[in-house]
């Protein structure tokens, strides 16, 4: 039995065809697996982003509330610069008036 050239070429062709199919199939399998892992990671990241966004929104709301409370407390707790200066000027005037009165009392005792 003699194997002809045509039969050898047919066997080699079918081996290459089988190998090509095997390579393409394995590449497709690994690509699909990789894409699936990327898709799962993407979904996880999207969920993480939503969670972080929700936390940040809550924190912003807390800060807004604290700022509003501070705004309402400011007039009761702190003194404006102008009010402080006005009050100090009044105290200075009263001290000067007291000084003048004390000088008059001392002058009256001396004379």
Buried (B, 14 or more C-beta within 10 A) or exposed (E): EEEEEEEEEEEEEEEEEEEEEEEEEEEEEEEEEEEEEEEEEEEEEEEEEEEEEEEEEEEEEEEEEEEEEEEEEEEEEEEEEEEEEEEEEEEEEEEEEEEEEEEEEEEEEEE
